[in-house]
Amino acid sequence: MGWAEWNDRYRDTVRSYWKGDGGLVADLAYRITGSSDLYGHSGRRPYASVNFVTAHDGFTLQDLVSYNEKHNEANGEIIAMAITITAAGIAEPKVLPTIPIFRLCGPSKSGICWQRCCSPRRPHDVCGRCIGHTQNGNNNAYCQDNEISWLKWDLKPSDRDLLAFVQRMINLRKRHPVFRRAIFFKAGQLKARL
């Protein structure tokens, strides 16, 4: 009961929700309140759930909201299938006229960051997430010791804005214990407060 584990249901639900899939409100509520359906029955607590949307392998957050397909050609991989769960709405972010304005402004990234920061217990972040790090669609860049995997510290204004937003969210999380609950919400508690 003392072990925490990566919550892939959290990852998949949050990604699908921000992609625009419908019918996810109930599942999303379970995920952002600690996944009591996964951990509560065995006596575990909300902090058993490691809430993540991206990890060291796979797309960066920037690429998750920018690409529909893997671009691992630099790895020598032949890509034959599209990604099934991304928050992206287009195949190539370089074709600016086809990118919806909400994608250029970054609400998908900031919304995902907000959701992850406000979910109770054990948030998991990847270096570069809060500065818009991209691997240009390469979701398997472990073998790249070059500009594909290197962090770029010369930030664009939109990346500086995302960094400032994430800093504010971390500060909010530190100041308010409701985001670090040690017990699951119960239906009676919620009704009493409403």
C-alpha positions in Angstrom: 0.0 0.0 0.0 3.0 2.3 0.3 3.9 2.3 -3.4 2.7 4.9 -5.9 2.2 4.0 -9.5 1.9 5.8 -12.8 -1.8 6.2 -13.6 -2.2 5.5 -17.3 -5.9 5.9 -17.0 -5.3 9.5 -15.9 -3.0 10.1 -18.9 -5.4 8.6 -21.4 -8.5 10.4 -20.0 -6.8 13.8 -19.8 -5.4 13.4 -23.3 -8.7 12.3 -24.7 -10.6 15.1 -22.9 -8.3 17.8 -24.3 -8.4 16.3 -27.7 -12.2 16.9 -27.6 -13.6 13.4 -27.2 -17.0 13.4 -25.6 -18.5 11.4 -22.7 -15.5 11.7 -20.4 -16.7 13.9 -17.6 -17.4 11.1 -15.1 -14.1 9.4 -15.8 -12.3 12.7 -15.7 -13.8 13.4 -12.3 -12.4 10.1 -11.0 -8.9 10.9 -12.4 -8.6 14.5 -11.1 -9.8 13.5 -7.7 -7.2 10.7 -7.3 -8.7 7.7 -9.1 -10.6 6.2 -6.1 -12.0 3.6 -8.4 -8.5 2.3 -9.0 -6.9 2.8 -5.6 -9.6 3.2 -3.0 -10.9 -0.4 -2.8 -7.5 -1.7 -1.6 -7.1 0.9 1.1 -4.7 3.0 -0.9 -4.9 6.8 -0.9 -5.0 9.5 -3.6 -1.2 9.8 -3.4 -0.9 6.3 -4.8 -1.7 7.8 -8.2 1.2 9.4 -10.1 -0.6 11.8 -12.4 1.2 12.3 -15.7 0.2 13.3 -19.2 3.7 12.9 -20.8 6.8 11.0 -19.6 10.4 10.6 -20.6 9.4 8.4 -23.5 6.7 9.4 -25.9 5.7 12.9 -27.1 6.7 16.0 -25.2 3.7 18.1 -24.2 4.4 20.5 -27.0 4.4 17.7 -29.5 1.3 16.1 -28.0 -0.7 19.2 -28.9 1.1 19.6 -32.2 1.3 16.3 -34.0 -1.1 13.5 -34.9 1.7 11.2 -36.2 5.1 10.1 -35.0 8.1 11.6 -36.9 10.9 9.2 -36.0 12.6 9.2 -39.3 15.9 10.4 -37.7 15.9 7.2 -35.6 15.7 5.0 -38.8 12.1 4.0 -37.9 9.5 3.5 -40.6 6.3 4.9 -39.3 3.3 3.0 -40.4 0.6 4.0 -37.9 -0.8 7.2 -36.5 -0.9 8.0 -32.8 -4.3 7.1 -31.5 -4.5 9.4 -28.4 -3.0 12.8 -28.9 -4.4 16.2 -28.0 -3.5 17.4 -31.5 -5.9 18.4 -34.2 -3.6 18.5 -37.2 -0.8 16.4 -38.7 1.9 19.0 -39.2 2.3 22.1 -37.1 4.4 23.8 -39.7 1.4 24.6 -42.0 0.4 27.8 -40.1 -2.8 28.7 -42.0 -4.4 25.4 -41.0 -3.7 25.7 -37.3 -6.7 26.8 -35.2 -6.0 30.0 -33.3 -6.4 28.2 -29.9 -3.5 26.0 -30.8 -1.3 29.0 -31.6 -2.2 30.7 -28.3 -1.4 27.5 -26.3 -4.6 26.9 -24.2 -4.3 23.2 -24.8 -0.8 23.1 -23.1 -1.8 25.5 -20.3 -5.1 23.7 -19.8 -3.3 20.3 -19.6 -0.8 21.9 -17.2 -3.6 23.4 -15.1 -5.4 20.1 -14.9 -2.3 18.2 -13.9 -1.3 20.7 -11.3 -4.8 20.7 -9.7 -5.1 17.0 -9.5 -4.4 15.6 -6.0 -1.1 14.1 -5.2 2.0 13.0 -7.0 2.2 15.1 -10.1 4.8 14.0 -12.6 6.6 16.4 -14.8 9.2 16.0 -17.5 12.1 18.4 -18.0 11.2 21.0 -20.6 7.4 20.6 -20.4 6.9 24.1 -19.0 9.1 25.8 -21.6 7.4 24.3 -24.7 10.2 21.8 -25.5 9.7 20.0 -28.8 11.3 17.0 -30.3 9.7 17.8 -33.7 7.3 14.9 -33.4 9.9 12.3 -32.5 8.3 10.3 -29.7 11.3 8.0 -29.3 14.3 10.4 -29.1 16.3 8.5 -26.5 18.9 7.7 -29.2 19.3 11.3 -30.4 22.1 13.3 -28.9 21.5 16.4 -31.0 19.0 19.2 -31.5 16.1 16.8 -31.6 16.5 16.0 -27.9 18.4 19.0 -26.5 16.5 21.6 -24.5 16.4 25.1 -26.0 16.9 27.7 -23.3 16.4 30.7 -25.6 12.7 30.9 -25.0 10.1 32.4 -27.3 7.5 34.8 -25.7 4.8 32.1 -25.8 7.2 29.7 -24.0 8.0 32.4 -21.3 4.2 32.8 -20.8 3.7 29.1 -20.4 6.6 29.0 -17.9 5.1 31.9 -15.9 1.7 30.1 -15.9 3.2 26.8 -14.6 5.1 28.7 -11.9 1.8 30.3 -10.8 0.1 26.9 -10.8 2.8 25.4 -8.6 2.5 28.3 -6.2 -1.3 27.8 -6.0 -0.8 24.0 -5.4 1.6 24.7 -2.6 -0.7 27.2 -0.9 -3.9 25.2 -1.0 -4.0 21.8 0.7 -7.1 20.7 -1.2 -4.8 19.9 -4.1 -2.8 17.5 -1.9 -5.7 15.6 -0.2 -4.7 12.5 1.7 -8.2 10.9 1.5 -10.6 10.5 -1.4 -13.6 12.7 -1.7 -16.8 11.0 -0.6 -20.3 11.8 -2.0 -21.7 12.9 1.4 -18.8 15.4 1.9 -19.5 16.9 -1.5 -23.2 17.3 -0.9 -22.6 18.9 2.5 -20.4 21.6 0.9 -22.6 22.3 -2.0 
